[in-house]
């Protein structure tokens, strides 16, 4: 059986996660200089997750004839 169109995931189905794995948190702490090799991986400090905001595309302006200006 196929999946109905209304149930399919749109735009690739990839969304940003709000929770990082332990390995991802440690790598971000290393980049920020808040982690050294001897530290315990348990009880890690919080790490802010940056959200990607997609900007909306601007509509192309049209001439009086209905042609695009780019042409």
mmCIF file of the N, C-alpha and C atoms, coordinates in Angstrom:
data_MODEL
# 
_entry.id   MODEL 
# 
loop_
_atom_site.group_PDB 
_atom_site.id 
_atom_site.type_symbol 
_atom_site.label_atom_id 
_atom_site.label_alt_id 
_atom_site.label_comp_id 
_atom_site.label_asym_id 
_atom_site.label_entity_id 
_atom_site.label_seq_id 
_atom_site.pdbx_PDB_ins_code 
_atom_site.Cartn_x 
_atom_site.Cartn_y 
_atom_site.Cartn_z 
_atom_site.occupancy 
_atom_site.B_iso_or_equiv 
_atom_site.pdbx_formal_charge 
_atom_site.auth_seq_id 
_atom_site.auth_comp_id 
_atom_site.auth_asym_id 
_atom_site.auth_atom_id 
_atom_site.pdbx_PDB_model_num 
ATOM 1   N N  . UNK A 1 1  ? 0.823  -1.180 0.000   1.00 0.00 ? 1  UNK A N  1 
ATOM 2   C CA . UNK A 1 1  ? 0.000  0.000  0.000   1.00 0.00 ? 1  UNK A CA 1 
ATOM 3   C C  . UNK A 1 1  ? 0.870  1.248  0.000   1.00 0.00 ? 1  UNK A C  1 
ATOM 4   N N  . UNK A 1 2  ? 0.372  2.298  -0.598  1.00 0.00 ? 2  UNK A N  1 
ATOM 5   C CA . UNK A 1 2  ? 1.111  3.550  -0.627  1.00 0.00 ? 2  UNK A CA 1 
ATOM 6   C C  . UNK A 1 2  ? 0.591  4.489  0.454   1.00 0.00 ? 2  UNK A C  1 
ATOM 7   N N  . UNK A 1 3  ? 1.413  5.489  0.769   1.00 0.00 ? 3  UNK A N  1 
ATOM 8   C CA . UNK A 1 3  ? 1.042  6.478  1.776   1.00 0.00 ? 3  UNK A CA 1 
ATOM 9   C C  . UNK A 1 3  ? 0.277  7.607  1.108   1.00 0.00 ? 3  UNK A C  1 
ATOM 10  N N  . UNK A 1 4  ? -0.769 8.066  1.748   1.00 0.00 ? 4  UNK A N  1 
ATOM 11  C CA . UNK A 1 4  ? -1.556 9.172  1.226   1.00 0.00 ? 4  UNK A CA 1 
ATOM 12  C C  . UNK A 1 4  ? -0.702 10.439 1.159   1.00 0.00 ? 4  UNK A C  1 
ATOM 13  N N  . UNK A 1 5  ? -0.975 11.309 0.186   1.00 0.00 ? 5  UNK A N  1 
ATOM 14  C CA . UNK A 1 5  ? -0.193 12.537 0.003   1.00 0.00 ? 5  UNK A CA 1 
ATOM 15  C C  . UNK A 1 5  ? -0.225 13.429 1.236   1.00 0.00 ? 5  UNK A C  1 
ATOM 16  N N  . UNK A 1 6  ? -1.327 13.456 1.942   1.00 0.00 ? 6  UNK A N  1 
ATOM 17  C CA . UNK A 1 6  ? -1.441 14.332 3.112   1.00 0.00 ? 6  UNK A CA 1 
ATOM 18  C C  . UNK A 1 6  ? -0.583 13.848 4.278   1.00 0.00 ? 6  UNK A C  1 
ATOM 19  N N  . UNK A 1 7  ? -0.202 12.574 4.273   1.00 0.00 ? 7  UNK A N  1 
ATOM 20  C CA . UNK A 1 7  ? 0.590  12.024 5.373   1.00 0.00 ? 7  UNK A CA 1 
ATOM 21  C C  . UNK A 1 7  ? 2.082  12.062 5.108   1.00 0.00 ? 7  UNK A C  1 
ATOM 22  N N  . UNK A 1 8  ? 2.493  12.370 3.887   1.00 0.00 ? 8  UNK A N  1 
ATOM 23  C CA . UNK A 1 8  ? 3.919  12.399 3.561   1.00 0.00 ? 8  UNK A CA 1 
ATOM 24  C C  . UNK A 1 8  ? 4.587  13.618 4.178   1.00 0.00 ? 8  UNK A C  1 
ATOM 25  N N  . UNK A 1 9  ? 5.854  13.460 4.523   1.00 0.00 ? 9  UNK A N  1 
ATOM 26  C CA . UNK A 1 9  ? 6.613  14.555 5.114   1.00 0.00 ? 9  UNK A CA 1 
ATOM 27  C C  . UNK A 1 9  ? 7.096  15.457 3.992   1.00 0.00 ? 9  UNK A C  1 
ATOM 28  N N  . UNK A 1 10 ? 6.929  16.741 4.173   1.00 0.00 ? 10 UNK A N  1 
ATOM 29  C CA . UNK A 1 10 ? 7.328  17.701 3.139   1.00 0.00 ? 10 UNK A CA 1 
ATOM 30  C C  . UNK A 1 10 ? 8.706  18.266 3.428   1.00 0.00 ? 10 UNK A C  1 
ATOM 31  N N  . UNK A 1 11 ? 9.326  18.813 2.419   1.00 0.00 ? 11 UNK A N  1 
ATOM 32  C CA . UNK A 1 11 ? 10.622 19.503 2.501   1.00 0.00 ? 11 UNK A CA 1 
ATOM 33  C C  . UNK A 1 11 ? 11.728 18.612 3.050   1.00 0.00 ? 11 UNK A C  1 
ATOM 34  N N  . UNK A 1 12 ? 11.791 17.406 2.591   1.00 0.00 ? 12 UNK A N  1 
ATOM 35  C CA . UNK A 1 12 ? 12.905 16.537 2.931   1.00 0.00 ? 12 UNK A CA 1 
ATOM 36  C C  . UNK A 1 12 ? 12.794 15.833 4.256   1.00 0.00 ? 12 UNK A C  1 
ATOM 37  N N  . UNK A 1 13 ? 11.918 16.255 5.112   1.00 0.00 ? 13 UNK A N  1 
ATOM 38  C CA . UNK A 1 13 ? 11.720 15.571 6.379   1.00 0.00 ? 13 UNK A CA 1 
ATOM 39  C C  . UNK A 1 13 ? 12.830 15.768 7.384   1.00 0.00 ? 13 UNK A C  1 
ATOM 40  N N  . UNK A 1 14 ? 13.742 16.690 7.145   1.00 0.00 ? 14 UNK A N  1 
ATOM 41  C CA . UNK A 1 14 ? 14.831 16.921 8.087   1.00 0.00 ? 14 UNK A CA 1 
ATOM 42  C C  . UNK A 1 14 ? 14.505 18.158 8.905   1.00 0.00 ? 14 UNK A C  1 
ATOM 43  N N  . UNK A 1 15 ? 14.377 17.973 10.196  1.00 0.00 ? 15 UNK A N  1 
ATOM 44  C CA . UNK A 1 15 ? 14.104 19.113 11.060  1.00 0.00 ? 15 UNK A CA 1 
ATOM 45  C C  . UNK A 1 15 ? 15.237 19.248 12.065  1.00 0.00 ? 15 UNK A C  1 
ATOM 46  N N  . UNK A 1 16 ? 15.363 20.425 12.638  1.00 0.00 ? 16 UNK A N  1 
ATOM 47  C CA . UNK A 1 16 ? 16.432 20.644 13.601  1.00 0.00 ? 16 UNK A CA 1 
ATOM 48  C C  . UNK A 1 16 ? 16.071 19.986 14.921  1.00 0.00 ? 16 UNK A C  1 
ATOM 49  N N  . UNK A 1 17 ? 17.050 19.382 15.553  1.00 0.00 ? 17 UNK A N  1 
ATOM 50  C CA . UNK A 1 17 ? 16.829 18.723 16.826  1.00 0.00 ? 17 UNK A CA 1 
ATOM 51  C C  . UNK A 1 17 ? 17.102 19.699 17.953  1.00 0.00 ? 17 UNK A C  1 
ATOM 52  N N  . UNK A 1 18 ? 16.357 19.591 19.029  1.00 0.00 ? 18 UNK A N  1 
ATOM 53  C CA . UNK A 1 18 ? 16.565 20.488 20.161  1.00 0.00 ? 18 UNK A CA 1 
ATOM 54  C C  . UNK A 1 18 ? 17.470 19.862 21.215  1.00 0.00 ? 18 UNK A C  1 
ATOM 55  N N  . UNK A 1 19 ? 17.824 18.581 21.054  1.00 0.00 ? 19 UNK A N  1 
ATOM 56  C CA . UNK A 1 19 ? 18.656 17.886 22.030  1.00 0.00 ? 19 UNK A CA 1 
ATOM 57  C C  . UNK A 1 19 ? 19.866 17.306 21.319  1.00 0.00 ? 19 UNK A C  1 
ATOM 58  N N  . UNK A 1 20 ? 21.059 17.513 21.900  1.00 0.00 ? 20 UNK A N  1 
ATOM 59  C CA . UNK A 1 20 ? 22.285 16.981 21.320  1.00 0.00 ? 20 UNK A CA 1 
ATOM 60  C C  . UNK A 1 20 ? 22.678 15.698 22.041  1.00 0.00 ? 20 UNK A C  1 
ATOM 61  N N  . UNK A 1 21 ? 23.395 14.830 21.327  1.00 0.00 ? 21 UNK A N  1 
ATOM 62  C CA . UNK A 1 21 ? 23.933 13.640 21.973  1.00 0.00 ? 21 UNK A CA 1 
ATOM 63  C C  . UNK A 1 21 ? 25.141 14.046 22.810  1.00 0.00 ? 21 UNK A C  1 
ATOM 64  N N  . UNK A 1 22 ? 25.608 13.140 23.654  1.00 0.00 ? 22 UNK A N  1 
ATOM 65  C CA . UNK A 1 22 ? 26.748 13.438 24.523  1.00 0.00 ? 22 UNK A CA 1 
ATOM 66  C C  . UNK A 1 22 ? 27.985 13.779 23.695  1.00 0.00 ? 22 UNK A C  1 
ATOM 67  N N  . UNK A 1 23 ? 28.202 13.039 22.603  1.00 0.00 ? 23 UNK A N  1 
ATOM 68  C CA . UNK A 1 23 ? 29.373 13.277 21.754  1.00 0.00 ? 23 UNK A CA 1 
ATOM 69  C C  . UNK A 1 23 ? 29.303 14.659 21.103  1.00 0.00 ? 23 UNK A C  1 
ATOM 70  N N  . UNK A 1 24 ? 28.113 15.047 20.648  1.00 0.00 ? 24 UNK A N  1 
ATOM 71  C CA . UNK A 1 24 ? 27.942 16.367 20.042  1.00 0.00 ? 24 UNK A CA 1 
ATOM 72  C C  . UNK A 1 24 ? 28.155 17.477 21.071  1.00 0.00 ? 24 UNK A C  1 
ATOM 73  N N  . UNK A 1 25 ? 27.679 17.270 22.297  1.00 0.00 ? 25 UNK A N  1 
ATOM 74  C CA . UNK A 1 25 ? 27.871 18.274 23.351  1.00 0.00 ? 25 UNK A CA 1 
ATOM 75  C C  . UNK A 1 25 ? 29.346 18.431 23.687  1.00 0.00 ? 25 UNK A C  1 
ATOM 76  N N  . UNK A 1 26 ? 30.082 17.297 23.770  1.00 0.00 ? 26 UNK A N  1 
ATOM 77  C CA . UNK A 1 26 ? 31.506 17.364 24.080  1.00 0.00 ? 26 UNK A CA 1 
ATOM 78  C C  . UNK A 1 26 ? 32.266 18.071 22.974  1.00 0.00 ? 26 UNK A C  1 
ATOM 79  N N  . UNK A 1 27 ? 31.901 17.800 21.703  1.00 0.00 ? 27 UNK A N  1 
ATOM 80  C CA . UNK A 1 27 ? 32.601 18.465 20.596  1.00 0.00 ? 27 UNK A CA 1 
ATOM 81  C C  . UNK A 1 27 ? 32.363 19.970 20.612  1.00 0.00 ? 27 UNK A C  1 
ATOM 82  N N  . UNK A 1 28 ? 31.130 20.410 20.953  1.00 0.00 ? 28 UNK A N  1 
ATOM 83  C CA . UNK A 1 28 ? 30.860 21.845 21.048  1.00 0.00 ? 28 UNK A CA 1 
ATOM 84  C C  . UNK A 1 28 ? 31.589 22.469 22.229  1.00 0.00 ? 28 UNK A C  1 
ATOM 85  N N  . UNK A 1 29 ? 31.682 21.757 23.339  1.00 0.00 ? 29 UNK A N  1 
ATOM 86  C CA . UNK A 1 29 ? 32.415 22.275 24.495  1.00 0.00 ? 29 UNK A CA 1 
ATOM 87  C C  . UNK A 1 29 ? 33.900 22.414 24.172  1.00 0.00 ? 29 UNK A C  1 
ATOM 88  N N  . UNK A 1 30 ? 34.460 21.475 23.385  1.00 0.00 ? 30 UNK A N  1 
ATOM 89  C CA . UNK A 1 30 ? 35.869 21.573 22.975  1.00 0.00 ? 30 UNK A CA 1 
ATOM 90  C C  . UNK A 1 30 ? 36.094 22.806 22.115  1.00 0.00 ? 30 UNK A C  1 
ATOM 91  N N  . UNK A 1 31 ? 35.163 23.075 21.189  1.00 0.00 ? 31 UNK A N  1 
ATOM 92  C CA . UNK A 1 31 ? 35.283 24.253 20.317  1.00 0.00 ? 31 UNK A CA 1 
ATOM 93  C C  . UNK A 1 31 ? 35.264 25.540 21.132  1.00 0.00 ? 31 UNK A C  1 
ATOM 94  N N  . UNK A 1 32 ? 34.460 25.562 22.204  1.00 0.00 ? 32 UNK A N  1 
ATOM 95  C CA . UNK A 1 32 ? 34.341 26.765 23.036  1.00 0.00 ? 32 UNK A CA 1 
ATOM 96  C C  . UNK A 1 32 ? 35.418 26.853 24.100  1.00 0.00 ? 32 UNK A C  1 
ATOM 97  N N  . UNK A 1 33 ? 36.237 25.806 24.226  1.00 0.00 ? 33 UNK A N  1 
ATOM 98  C CA . UNK A 1 33 ? 37.300 25.814 25.220  1.00 0.00 ? 33 UNK A CA 1 
ATOM 99  C C  . UNK A 1 33 ? 36.832 25.512 26.627  1.00 0.00 ? 33 UNK A C  1 
ATOM 100 N N  . UNK A 1 34 ? 35.664 24.889 26.775  1.00 0.00 ? 34 UNK A N  1 
ATOM 101 C CA . UNK A 1 34 ? 35.109 24.583 28.088  1.00 0.00 ? 34 UNK A CA 1 
ATOM 102 C C  . UNK A 1 34 ? 35.288 23.112 28.453  1.00 0.00 ? 34 UNK A C  1 
ATOM 103 N N  . UNK A 1 35 ? 36.076 22.358 27.685  1.00 0.00 ? 35 UNK A N  1 
ATOM 104 C CA . UNK A 1 35 ? 36.258 20.927 27.914  1.00 0.00 ? 35 UNK A CA 1 
ATOM 105 C C  . UNK A 1 35 ? 37.733 20.588 27.792  1.00 0.00 ? 35 UNK A C  1 
ATOM 106 N N  . UNK A 1 36 ? 38.233 19.806 28.722  1.00 0.00 ? 36 UNK A N  1 
ATOM 107 C CA . UNK A 1 36 ? 39.598 19.295 28.618  1.00 0.00 ? 36 UNK A CA 1 
ATOM 108 C C  . UNK A 1 36 ? 39.538 17.771 28.677  1.00 0.00 ? 36 UNK A C  1 
ATOM 109 N N  . UNK A 1 37 ? 40.593 17.093 28.254  1.00 0.00 ? 37 UNK A N  1 
ATOM 110 C CA . UNK A 1 37 ? 40.577 15.647 28.078  1.00 0.00 ? 37 UNK A CA 1 
ATOM 111 C C  . UNK A 1 37 ? 40.347 14.861 29.360  1.00 0.00 ? 37 UNK A C  1 
ATOM 112 N N  . UNK A 1 38 ? 40.696 15.353 30.519  1.00 0.00 ? 38 UNK A N  1 
ATOM 113 C CA . UNK A 1 38 ? 40.546 14.603 31.752  1.00 0.00 ? 38 UNK A CA 1 
ATOM 114 C C  . UNK A 1 38 ? 39.179 14.730 32.404  1.00 0.00 ? 38 UNK A C  1 
ATOM 115 N N  . UNK A 1 39 ? 38.304 15.575 31.868  1.00 0.00 ? 39 UNK A N  1 
ATOM 116 C CA . UNK A 1 39 ? 36.996 15.831 32.477  1.00 0.00 ? 39 UNK A CA 1 
ATOM 117 C C  . UNK A 1 39 ? 36.072 14.619 32.332  1.00 0.00 ? 39 UNK A C  1 
ATOM 118 N N  . UNK A 1 40 ? 35.127 14.500 33.258  1.00 0.00 ? 40 UNK A N  1 
ATOM 119 C CA . UNK A 1 40 ? 34.153 13.411 33.230  1.00 0.00 ? 40 UNK A CA 1 
ATOM 120 C C  . UNK A 1 40 ? 33.079 13.701 32.184  1.00 0.00 ? 40 UNK A C  1 
ATOM 121 N N  . UNK A 1 41 ? 32.680 12.685 31.401  1.00 0.00 ? 41 UNK A N  1 
ATOM 122 C CA . UNK A 1 41 ? 31.606 12.891 30.415  1.00 0.00 ? 41 UNK A CA 1 
ATOM 123 C C  . UNK A 1 41 ? 30.215 12.916 31.047  1.00 0.00 ? 41 UNK A C  1 
ATOM 124 N N  . UNK A 1 42 ? 30.129 12.679 32.343  1.00 0.00 ? 42 UNK A N  1 
ATOM 125 C CA . UNK A 1 42 ? 28.850 12.712 33.039  1.00 0.00 ? 42 UNK A CA 1 
ATOM 126 C C  . UNK A 1 42 ? 28.645 14.084 33.664  1.00 0.00 ? 42 UNK A C  1 
ATOM 127 N N  . UNK A 1 43 ? 27.419 14.550 33.659  1.00 0.00 ? 43 UNK A N  1 
ATOM 128 C CA . UNK A 1 43 ? 27.104 15.850 34.254  1.00 0.00 ? 43 UNK A CA 1 
ATOM 129 C C  . UNK A 1 43 ? 27.658 17.005 33.444  1.00 0.00 ? 43 UNK A C  1 
ATOM 130 N N  . UNK A 1 44 ? 27.517 16.946 32.132  1.00 0.00 ? 44 UNK A N  1 
ATOM 131 C CA . UNK A 1 44 ? 28.040 17.999 31.253  1.00 0.00 ? 44 UNK A CA 1 
ATOM 132 C C  . UNK A 1 44 ? 27.243 19.290 31.421  1.00 0.00 ? 44 UNK A C  1 
ATOM 133 N N  . UNK A 1 45 ? 27.888 20.436 31.228  1.00 0.00 ? 45 UNK A N  1 
ATOM 134 C CA . UNK A 1 45 ? 27.139 21.693 31.272  1.00 0.00 ? 45 UNK A CA 1 
ATOM 135 C C  . UNK A 1 45 ? 26.243 21.831 30.044  1.00 0.00 ? 45 UNK A C  1 
ATOM 136 N N  . UNK A 1 46 ? 25.284 22.731 30.145  1.00 0.00 ? 46 UNK A N  1 
ATOM 137 C CA . UNK A 1 46 ? 24.347 22.937 29.045  1.00 0.00 ? 46 UNK A CA 1 
ATOM 138 C C  . UNK A 1 46 ? 25.053 23.564 27.851  1.00 0.00 ? 46 UNK A C  1 
ATOM 139 N N  . UNK A 1 47 ? 24.577 23.205 26.660  1.00 0.00 ? 47 UNK A N  1 
ATOM 140 C CA . UNK A 1 47 ? 25.113 23.747 25.411  1.00 0.00 ? 47 UNK A CA 1 
ATOM 141 C C  . UNK A 1 47 ? 23.935 24.263 24.600  1.00 0.00 ? 47 UNK A C  1 
ATOM 142 N N  . UNK A 1 48 ? 24.022 25.500 24.174  1.00 0.00 ? 48 UNK A N  1 
ATOM 143 C CA . UNK A 1 48 ? 22.939 26.099 23.394  1.00 0.00 ? 48 UNK A CA 1 
ATOM 144 C C  . UNK A 1 48 ? 22.914 25.513 21.985  1.00 0.00 ? 48 UNK A C  1 
ATOM 145 N N  . UNK A 1 49 ? 21.719 25.184 21.516  1.00 0.00 ? 49 UNK A N  1 
ATOM 146 C CA . UNK A 1 49 ? 21.528 24.649 20.171  1.00 0.00 ? 49 UNK A CA 1 
ATOM 147 C C  . UNK A 1 49 ? 21.112 25.801 19.276  1.00 0.00 ? 49 UNK A C  1 
ATOM 148 N N  . UNK A 1 50 ? 21.884 26.050 18.225  1.00 0.00 ? 50 UNK A N  1 
ATOM 149 C CA . UNK A 1 50 ? 21.567 27.137 17.304  1.00 0.00 ? 50 UNK A CA 1 
ATOM 150 C C  . UNK A 1 50 ? 20.515 26.664 16.316  1.00 0.00 ? 50 UNK A C  1 
ATOM 151 N N  . UNK A 1 51 ? 19.466 27.444 16.190  1.00 0.00 ? 51 UNK A N  1 
ATOM 152 C CA . UNK A 1 51 ? 18.387 27.108 15.264  1.00 0.00 ? 51 UNK A CA 1 
ATOM 153 C C  . UNK A 1 51 ? 18.634 27.814 13.942  1.00 0.00 ? 51 UNK A C  1 
ATOM 154 N N  . UNK A 1 52 ? 18.419 27.092 12.856  1.00 0.00 ? 52 UNK A N  1 
ATOM 155 C CA . UNK A 1 52 ? 18.561 27.681 11.533  1.00 0.00 ? 52 UNK A CA 1 
ATOM 156 C C  . UNK A 1 52 ? 17.226 28.275 11.125  1.00 0.00 ? 52 UNK A C  1 
ATOM 157 N N  . UNK A 1 53 ? 17.250 29.529 10.723  1.00 0.00 ? 53 UNK A N  1 
ATOM 158 C CA . UNK A 1 53 ? 16.046 30.200 10.276  1.00 0.00 ? 53 UNK A CA 1 
ATOM 159 C C  . UNK A 1 53 ? 16.188 30.427 8.782   1.00 0.00 ? 53 UNK A C  1 
ATOM 160 N N  . UNK A 1 54 ? 15.265 29.861 8.021   1.00 0.00 ? 54 UNK A N  1 
ATOM 161 C CA . UNK A 1 54 ? 15.290 30.019 6.577   1.00 0.00 ? 54 UNK A CA 1 
ATOM 162 C C  . UNK A 1 54 ? 14.531 31.276 6.199   1.00 0.00 ? 54 UNK A C  1 
ATOM 163 N N  . UNK A 1 55 ? 15.164 32.094 5.375   1.00 0.00 ? 55 UNK A N  1 
ATOM 164 C CA . UNK A 1 55 ? 14.513 33.318 4.927   1.00 0.00 ? 55 UNK A CA 1 
ATOM 165 C C  . UNK A 1 55 ? 13.610 32.998 3.750   1.00 0.00 ? 55 UNK A C  1 
ATOM 166 N N  . UNK A 1 56 ? 12.500 33.701 3.678   1.00 0.00 ? 56 UNK A N  1 
ATOM 167 C CA . UNK A 1 56 ? 11.575 33.498 2.575   1.00 0.00 ? 56 UNK A CA 1 
ATOM 168 C C  . UNK A 1 56 ? 12.142 34.131 1.312   1.00 0.00 ? 56 UNK A C  1 
ATOM 169 N N  . UNK A 1 57 ? 11.925 33.474 0.191   1.00 0.00 ? 57 UNK A N  1 
ATOM 170 C CA . UNK A 1 57 ? 12.401 34.002 -1.076  1.00 0.00 ? 57 UNK A CA 1 
ATOM 171 C C  . UNK A 1 57 ? 11.515 35.158 -1.510  1.00 0.00 ? 57 UNK A C  1 
ATOM 172 N N  . UNK A 1 58 ? 12.168 36.180 -2.074  1.00 0.00 ? 58 UNK A N  1 
ATOM 173 C CA . UNK A 1 58 ? 11.423 37.334 -2.555  1.00 0.00 ? 58 UNK A CA 1 
ATOM 174 C C  . UNK A 1 58 ? 10.808 37.002 -3.901  1.00 0.00 ? 58 UNK A C  1 
ATOM 175 N N  . UNK A 1 59 ? 9.624  37.534 -4.125  1.00 0.00 ? 59 UNK A N  1 
ATOM 176 C CA . UNK A 1 59 ? 8.966  37.315 -5.406  1.00 0.00 ? 59 UNK A CA 1 
ATOM 177 C C  . UNK A 1 59 ? 9.624  38.186 -6.461  1.00 0.00 ? 59 UNK A C  1 
ATOM 178 N N  . UNK A 1 60 ? 9.725  37.657 -7.668  1.00 0.00 ? 60 UNK A N  1 
ATOM 179 C CA . UNK A 1 60 ? 10.325 38.419 -8.767  1.00 0.00 ? 60 UNK A CA 1 
ATOM 180 C C  . UNK A 1 60 ? 9.360  39.509 -9.219  1.00 0.00 ? 60 UNK A C  1 
ATOM 181 N N  . UNK A 1 61 ? 9.910  40.689 -9.434  1.00 0.00 ? 61 UNK A N  1 
ATOM 182 C CA . UNK A 1 61 ? 9.096  41.803 -9.921  1.00 0.00 ? 61 UNK A CA 1 
ATOM 183 C C  . UNK A 1 61 ? 8.827  41.602 -11.404 1.00 0.00 ? 61 UNK A C  1 
ATOM 184 N N  . UNK A 1 62 ? 7.623  41.960 -11.825 1.00 0.00 ? 62 UNK A N  1 
ATOM 185 C CA . UNK A 1 62 ? 7.250  41.769 -13.232 1.00 0.00 ? 62 UNK A CA 1 
ATOM 186 C C  . UNK A 1 62 ? 7.039  43.121 -13.912 1.00 0.00 ? 62 UNK A C  1 
ATOM 187 N N  . UNK A 1 63 ? 7.325  43.152 -15.213 1.00 0.00 ? 63 UNK A N  1 
ATOM 188 C CA . UNK A 1 63 ? 7.083  44.357 -16.008 1.00 0.00 ? 63 UNK A CA 1 
ATOM 189 C C  . UNK A 1 63 ? 5.590  44.477 -16.310 1.00 0.00 ? 63 UNK A C  1 
ATOM 190 N N  . UNK A 1 64 ? 5.250  45.540 -17.035 1.00 0.00 ? 64 UNK A N  1 
ATOM 191 C CA . UNK A 1 64 ? 3.855  45.742 -17.423 1.00 0.00 ? 64 UNK A CA 1 
ATOM 192 C C  . UNK A 1 64 ? 3.386  44.640 -18.354 1.00 0.00 ? 64 UNK A C  1 
ATOM 193 N N  . UNK A 1 65 ? 4.308  44.080 -19.153 1.00 0.00 ? 65 UNK A N  1 
ATOM 194 C CA . UNK A 1 65 ? 3.942  43.037 -20.105 1.00 0.00 ? 65 UNK A CA 1 
ATOM 195 C C  . UNK A 1 65 ? 3.786  41.678 -19.432 1.00 0.00 ? 65 UNK A C  1 
ATOM 196 N N  . UNK A 1 66 ? 4.193  41.575 -18.195 1.00 0.00 ? 66 UNK A N  1 
ATOM 197 C CA . UNK A 1 66 ? 4.117  40.305 -17.495 1.00 0.00 ? 66 UNK A CA 1 
ATOM 198 C C  . UNK A 1 66 ? 5.404  39.516 -17.592 1.00 0.00 ? 66 UNK A C  1 
ATOM 199 N N  . UNK A 1 67 ? 6.451  40.077 -18.201 1.00 0.00 ? 67 UNK A N  1 
ATOM 200 C CA . UNK A 1 67 ? 7.740  39.410 -18.308 1.00 0.00 ? 67 UNK A CA 1 
ATOM 201 C C  . UNK A 1 67 ? 8.561  39.709 -17.065 1.00 0.00 ? 67 UNK A C  1 
ATOM 202 N N  . UNK A 1 68 ? 9.466  38.810 -16.747 1.00 0.00 ? 68 UNK A N  1 
ATOM 203 C CA . UNK A 1 68 ? 10.379 39.034 -15.623 1.00 0.00 ? 68 UNK A CA 1 
ATOM 204 C C  . UNK A 1 68 ? 11.409 40.071 -16.012 1.00 0.00 ? 68 UNK A C  1 
ATOM 205 N N  . UNK A 1 69 ? 11.906 40.834 -15.037 1.00 0.00 ? 69 UNK A N  1 
ATOM 206 C CA . UNK A 1 69 ? 12.935 41.827 -15.308 1.00 0.00 ? 69 UNK A CA 1 
ATOM 207 C C  . UNK A 1 69 ? 14.275 41.181 -15.630 1.00 0.00 ? 69 UNK A C  1 
ATOM 208 N N  . UNK A 1 70 ? 14.481 39.974 -15.164 1.00 0.00 ? 70 UNK A N  1 
ATOM 209 C CA . UNK A 1 70 ? 15.771 39.292 -15.381 1.00 0.00 ? 70 UNK A CA 1 
ATOM 210 C C  . UNK A 1 70 ? 15.976 38.922 -16.845 1.00 0.00 ? 70 UNK A C  1 
ATOM 211 N N  . UNK A 1 71 ? 14.893 38.802 -17.595 1.00 0.00 ? 71 UNK A N  1 
ATOM 212 C CA . UNK A 1 71 ? 15.039 38.364 -18.993 1.00 0.00 ? 71 UNK A CA 1 
ATOM 213 C C  . UNK A 1 71 ? 15.575 39.416 -19.887 1.00 0.00 ? 71 UNK A C  1 
# 
